[in-house]
Amino acid sequence: MTIGACKTAGNYVLSRMLPLFHMRFPATQLRLVIKDSNSIERMLVEREVDLAFVDAKPSLASVCSELWLRDRICIVCGADNLLAQQPISTALLSQQVWYLDESATVSRVRAIQLLHGCGIVPSQNITMTTLGAIKRATATGYGVSVLPYMAIDAELARADLVELSVPGWDFERNYWMICRADETLSPACCNFREFASDNCGTLQHLC
């Protein structure tokens, strides 16, 4: 069974769920493919993955979707950044260097839209292709980033990163479980679909 996932869901939720699932169903061979949501949706339609988890609700009639989990979006800086110790304004944030995901992703487009909606217009940005790189860059204390909570819960707990309180900023991101509308799921996929829904409670700090 091949599971497709967007980067955040794949790296920070499903990578932890698959071992738990395999403990229960050891005869099931598993493969996890992690790419951006648009690529994963295309792979599902082309039958390269059997079941998928994305952060953008599909618009194609050939794809069925159901809401899987919600996660809040955070603006963060490193613990040594002066922003962590002073009042925050949208003007001040606009002047910062922002670490952003690669330009073609849904995550980046959505992040820019949310920032602009709050009056934050980044004047400088550095693009990186993985959330791990963005987190490490932000933790240096130079620059800021906008990241999903489930990708940074460990860093916040260790105080490597600090979540900033920004006026008007209160956003969530939805994640969707998707499958092909024109075929019945295999027994293995049905098992995983149920497991993925039920075990958000087991990984509550992520969901």
C-alpha positions in Angstrom: 0.0 0.0 0.0 1.4 3.4 -1.0 0.4 6.4 1.0 0.9 9.9 -0.4 1.2 12.9 1.8 2.0 16.6 1.7 5.3 17.5 3.4 3.9 18.6 6.8 1.4 15.7 7.2 4.0 13.2 5.9 7.0 14.3 7.9 5.3 15.1 11.2 2.2 12.9 11.5 2.1 10.0 9.1 5.8 9.1 9.7 4.7 8.5 13.3 1.5 6.7 12.4 2.9 4.2 10.0 4.9 2.3 12.6 1.9 2.1 14.9 -0.2 0.8 12.0 2.3 -1.8 11.0 2.4 -3.1 14.6 -1.3 -3.8 14.3 -1.2 -5.0 10.7 2.4 -6.5 10.2 1.5 -8.3 7.0 0.8 -5.0 5.2 3.7 -3.7 3.1 3.8 0.1 3.4 5.4 2.9 1.4 5.1 6.6 2.2 5.6 9.2 -0.6 6.1 12.8 0.5 5.7 15.7 -1.9 3.7 19.0 -2.2 -0.1 18.7 -2.2 -0.5 19.3 -5.9 1.9 16.6 -6.8 0.3 14.1 -4.4 -3.2 14.8 -5.8 -1.8 14.2 -9.3 -0.2 10.9 -8.2 -3.5 9.8 -6.7 -5.4 10.5 -9.9 -2.7 8.7 -11.9 -2.9 5.7 -9.5 0.7 6.1 -8.3 -0.6 6.2 -4.7 -3.5 4.4 -3.1 -4.6 6.9 -0.5 -3.4 10.5 0.2 -3.3 13.3 2.8 -3.0 16.9 1.6 -3.4 20.4 2.9 -5.6 21.7 0.1 -9.1 20.4 -0.6 -9.1 18.9 -4.1 -11.4 20.5 -6.7 -11.5 17.5 -9.1 -14.7 15.5 -9.3 -12.6 12.3 -9.6 -11.3 12.8 -6.1 -13.2 12.3 -2.9 -12.1 14.1 0.2 -12.9 14.2 3.9 -11.6 16.6 6.6 -8.8 14.8 8.5 -7.3 17.2 11.0 -6.8 20.9 11.8 -3.7 22.6 12.8 -2.9 26.2 13.7 -0.4 28.4 11.9 2.3 30.1 13.9 4.6 33.0 13.3 7.9 32.2 15.0 11.4 33.5 15.6 14.5 32.1 17.4 14.9 32.5 21.1 17.8 34.9 20.6 15.9 37.1 18.2 15.1 40.6 19.7 11.6 40.2 18.4 11.0 37.6 21.2 11.6 40.3 23.8 9.6 43.3 22.5 6.1 44.4 21.4 5.4 43.2 17.8 3.8 45.4 15.1 3.0 44.5 11.5 5.4 47.2 10.3 8.2 45.7 12.3 7.5 42.2 11.0 7.4 43.5 7.4 11.0 44.6 7.8 12.2 41.2 8.8 13.8 38.5 6.6 11.2 35.7 6.2 12.1 32.1 5.6 9.5 30.7 3.2 8.8 27.4 1.5 9.6 27.0 -2.2 7.7 29.3 -4.5 5.3 26.8 -6.2 3.8 25.3 -3.1 0.3 25.7 -1.7 1.9 26.4 1.7 3.8 29.4 0.5 0.9 30.9 -1.4 -1.3 30.5 1.6 1.3 31.9 4.0 1.8 35.0 1.8 -2.0 35.6 1.6 -2.4 35.3 5.4 0.5 37.7 6.0 -0.8 40.3 3.6 -4.3 39.9 5.1 -2.8 41.0 8.5 -0.9 43.9 6.9 2.4 42.1 6.9 4.3 42.6 3.6 7.7 40.8 3.8 10.3 43.0 2.1 13.0 40.3 2.1 12.7 36.5 2.0 14.9 33.5 1.7 13.4 30.4 0.0 14.1 26.9 1.3 12.7 23.6 0.1 12.3 21.8 3.5 10.6 22.7 6.7 13.6 21.3 8.6 15.9 23.9 6.9 13.4 26.7 7.6 13.2 25.7 11.3 17.0 25.6 11.7 17.4 28.9 9.9 14.8 30.6 12.1 16.4 29.1 15.3 19.6 31.0 14.5 17.9 34.1 15.8 18.0 35.9 12.5 14.7 36.2 10.6 11.2 34.9 11.1 8.9 32.3 9.6 5.3 31.1 9.4 5.0 27.4 10.2 2.3 24.9 11.2 2.3 24.0 14.9 2.6 20.3 14.3 6.0 20.9 12.6 7.4 23.0 15.5 5.9 21.6 18.7 9.2 20.1 19.7 11.2 23.3 19.0 8.7 25.4 21.0 8.8 23.0 23.9 12.7 23.2 23.9 12.5 27.0 23.5 14.6 26.8 20.3 11.7 28.7 18.7 9.3 31.3 20.2 5.8 31.9 18.9 5.1 35.6 18.4 1.8 37.2 19.4 0.7 39.2 16.3 -2.4 41.4 16.2 -5.1 39.8 14.1 -3.2 36.6 13.6 -5.4 33.5 14.3 -5.4 31.0 11.5 -5.7 27.3 11.1 -4.9 24.9 8.3 -7.1 22.0 7.3 -5.7 18.7 6.1 -7.7 16.3 4.0 -7.8 12.6 3.4 -8.4 11.9 -0.3 -9.1 8.9 -2.5 -10.2 8.2 -6.0 -14.0 8.5 -6.5 -14.2 5.8 -9.2 -13.0 2.8 -7.2 -13.5 1.0 -3.9 -10.7 1.2 -1.4 -8.8 -2.0 -0.8 -9.2 -3.7 2.6 -5.7 -2.4 3.6 -6.6 1.2 2.6 -9.9 0.9 4.5 -7.9 -0.2 7.6 -5.5 2.7 7.2 -8.2 5.2 6.6 -10.0 4.2 9.8 -6.7 4.0 11.7 -5.6 7.5 10.5 -8.9 9.0 11.7 -9.0 7.2 15.0 -5.3 7.8 16.0 -5.3 11.6 15.7 -6.3 11.2 19.4 -3.1 9.2 20.1 -1.0 11.9 18.6 -3.1 14.7 20.1 -0.3 17.2 20.3 0.0 17.0 16.6 -3.6 17.2 15.6 
